[in-house]
Amino acid sequence: MFRLDRIGSQVSLPEPRILVDPDYRILTANAAYRHTFGNPHEIIGHTCYEISHHFDKPCDKCGESCPRETAIKTRQASRVLHLHYTPRGQEYVDVELVPIHDGAGKLVYFVETMRFLHEASRQPGSLGMVGHSAAFMRSIDLINRVAPAMTPVLLLGESGTGKELAAKAVHDLSPRREKPFVPVDCSGMTESLFESELFGYEKGAFTGASQRKTGLVESAAGGTLFLDELGDIPLQLQVKLLRLLETSTYRRVGGVDILHADFRLVCATHRDLIAMVEDGRFRRDLYYRLSTFPIQLPALRERSEDLPLLIEHLFARLAPERPLRLDANALSRLMKYSFPGNIRELRNLLERAMLMADGDVLTLDLAEAIPPVNAVTTSNDALPSLEEVERQYLLDALKKNGGDRKTLARRLGISERTLYRKLAAEK
């Protein structure tokens, strides 16, 4: 027989826990939950969705996923990532729901256990990542699930979707959080630079090597090595990376001692690695070694409902002393925009608007570089594709920048090479 007061007496449990009946009513709560969400008089008898989400109906009726149905169907624990209200504001919470049955097999209670991601990472708030859309929450859930393991992580997504923030979140939620997080930009690396940067070199290894240099692999010892723009590594260098991963050993350039590598690997790319493998531009064996746990980060156009929250977050970072907000027309226009540069482009647009505005309400001047929604037309009034909108945007933006590709690339938050490739496709 499950004792109703048992969970309330377990005051030493560090995670917030509640006992909920089949009608979502909270029957009792442990000390950690009461400390997080309020005193018992504000909790007991209320529904879990009312306390956690401030909803007036179950979360799965409000667009949130709920572990309840899975727990009922499987009769086992079920997990989901939610955004909960706390006295500190909204925070990401890993929720585990365990169904409790009586001797006759009838469902009588649920035990709900919560683990706050900020506590795992020892950072406040949301690990630098902001959003509540379904696409965004799926990626956060995957990050949360893989973080405690040593499994390599492959982050996929367009430029500007926050892949380095995601890599840092994997590190901050892992047992290696107290050790270094070492990012490596792989774009444009030559063979000699790749080896010397990653593995370091001994004094006298080559002209100019006046002293021993510690490589990034050694700097990441016990922590996380983040290889950004993985798809830009030339084919001849990929074998060196594969050897490092397969043997967990390396030698400094000019050295003879075999050193042991101890790092958790996270990689990121905006390229289609599967297509590169088929074209012979990326090693198949390396791809399978790295793609154990891929995470697709959504483009901003796939999570437009996150825009108001992202804008608020960026304003707080860019100008914490100013109560900035967007004019309703400007926000409406941004909600219809495809953002080829994603969050990086959004930040650039907001920063520019701040500089142009005299007051704290930013107007449509914010979007003067963005073509009208109807700038691209197609026959029979069909909606233009995202690619067509992007093409028209780049052409119009280039014209407004006097044909200066370098300046335009910087404003969009993309590389000049990427801009050149996109513009070349126009012709």
CORJO-V865096 format. One record per backbone hydrogen bond with DSSP energy under -1.0 kcal/mol. CO is the residue of the C=O (numbers start at 1). NH is the residue of the N-H. E is the energy in kcal/mol with one decimal. If there is no record, write none. Layout:
# CORJO-V865096
<<CO	NH	E> <CO	NH	E>>
This chain:
# CORJO-V865096
<<3	6	-1.2> <5	9	-1.4> <9	11	-2.0> <10	13	-1.5> <16	114	-2.5> <17	30	-2.3> <18	112	-2.4> <19	27	-3.5> <19	28	-1.0> <20	110	-2.4> <21	24	-2.1> <24	48	-2.1> <25	21	-2.4> <26	45	-2.8> <28	19	-2.5> <30	34	-2.2> <31	35	-2.5> <32	36	-1.5> <33	37	-3.0> <34	38	-2.1> <39	42	-1.6> <40	43	-1.3> <40	44	-2.4> <43	46	-2.2> <46	26	-2.9> <47	51	-1.8> <48	52	-2.7> <49	53	-1.6> <49	55	-1.7> <52	85	-3.1> <58	61	-1.9> <59	62	-1.6> <59	64	-2.4> <67	71	-2.4> <68	72	-2.4> <69	73	-2.4> <70	74	-2.8> <71	75	-1.7> <78	97	-3.1> <80	95	-3.1> <82	93	-3.1> <84	91	-2.6> <86	89	-2.3> <89	86	-1.6> <91	84	-2.7> <92	117	-2.0> <93	82	-2.9> <94	115	-1.8> <95	80	-2.0> <96	113	-2.8> <97	78	-2.2> <98	111	-2.6> <100	108	-2.8> <100	109	-1.7> <102	105	-2.2> <106	102	-2.5> <109	100	-2.9> <110	20	-3.0> <111	98	-2.6> <112	18	-1.9> <113	96	-2.8> <115	94	-3.0> <116	120	-1.4> <117	121	-1.9> <118	122	-1.1> <118	123	-1.5> <126	129	-2.2> <133	137	-2.7> <134	138	-1.9> <135	139	-1.4> <136	140	-2.1> <137	141	-2.5> <138	142	-2.0> <139	143	-2.1> <140	144	-2.6> <141	145	-2.0> <142	146	-2.2> <143	147	-1.9> <146	149	-1.5> <153	267	-3.0> <154	295	-2.8> <155	269	-2.0> <156	297	-3.4> <158	161	-1.4> <160	343	-1.3> <162	166	-2.0> <163	167	-2.4> <164	168	-2.4> <165	169	-2.0> <166	170	-2.2> <167	171	-2.0> <168	172	-3.0> <169	173	-1.8> <171	174	-1.5> <174	177	-1.5> <176	179	-2.0> <180	224	-2.4> <182	226	-2.8> <184	228	-2.9> <186	189	-1.3> <190	194	-2.8> <191	195	-2.1> <192	196	-2.3> <193	197	-2.7> <194	198	-2.4> <195	199	-2.7> <196	200	-1.0> <197	216	-2.8> <198	217	-2.5> <200	253	-2.8> <201	213	-2.7> <202	205	-2.0> <206	209	-2.4> <208	210	-1.8> <209	204	-3.1> <213	201	-1.3> <215	219	-2.0> <216	220	-1.6> <218	221	-1.4> <220	223	-2.9> <223	264	-2.4> <224	182	-2.9> <225	266	-2.4> <226	184	-2.9> <227	268	-2.1> <228	186	-2.4> <229	232	-1.9> <230	233	-1.9> <234	237	-1.4> <234	238	-1.1> <237	241	-1.5> <238	242	-2.5> <239	243	-2.2> <240	244	-1.8> <241	245	-2.2> <242	246	-2.7> <243	247	-2.3> <244	248	-2.0> <248	261	-3.2> <250	259	-3.2> <252	255	-2.6> <253	202	-2.6> <259	250	-1.9> <262	222	-2.9> <264	225	-2.6> <265	153	-1.6> <266	227	-2.3> <267	155	-3.3> <268	230	-3.0> <269	157	-1.2> <271	273	-1.2> <272	276	-1.9> <273	277	-2.5> <274	278	-2.1> <275	279	-1.9> <276	281	-2.8> <276	282	-1.1> <283	287	-2.2> <284	288	-2.3> <285	289	-1.3> <286	290	-1.7> <287	291	-2.0> <293	154	-1.7> <295	156	-2.9> <299	302	-1.4> <300	303	-1.5> <303	306	-2.4> <304	307	-1.9> <306	310	-2.7> <307	311	-3.0> <308	312	-2.2> <309	313	-2.3> <310	314	-2.8> <311	315	-2.5> <312	316	-1.9> <313	317	-1.4> <314	318	-3.0> <315	319	-2.8> <319	322	-2.0> <322	324	-1.9> <325	362	-2.7> <327	331	-2.4> <328	332	-2.3> <329	333	-2.1> <330	334	-2.3> <331	335	-2.2> <334	337	-1.4> <339	342	-1.6> <341	345	-1.1> <342	346	-2.1> <343	347	-2.6> <344	348	-2.0> <345	349	-2.6> <346	350	-2.4> <347	351	-2.7> <348	352	-2.3> <349	353	-2.3> <350	354	-2.3> <351	355	-1.7> <352	356	-1.7> <353	357	-1.5> <360	325	-2.1> <362	327	-3.6> <363	366	-2.1> <364	367	-1.6> <365	368	-1.5> <367	370	-1.7> <372	375	-2.3> <378	381	-1.0> <379	382	-1.6> <385	389	-2.1> <386	390	-2.4> <387	391	-2.5> <388	392	-2.5> <389	393	-2.5> <390	394	-2.6> <391	395	-2.2> <392	396	-2.6> <393	397	-3.0> <394	398	-2.5> <395	399	-1.9> <396	400	-2.2> <397	401	-1.3> <398	403	-3.0> <399	402	-1.6> <401	404	-1.5> <403	405	-1.1> <404	408	-1.9> <405	409	-2.9> <406	410	-1.9> <407	411	-2.2> <408	412	-2.2> <409	413	-1.1> <409	414	-2.1> <415	419	-2.2> <416	420	-2.6> <417	421	-2.2> <418	422	-2.3> <419	423	-2.6> <420	424	-2.5> <421	425	-1.4> <423	426	-1.1>>
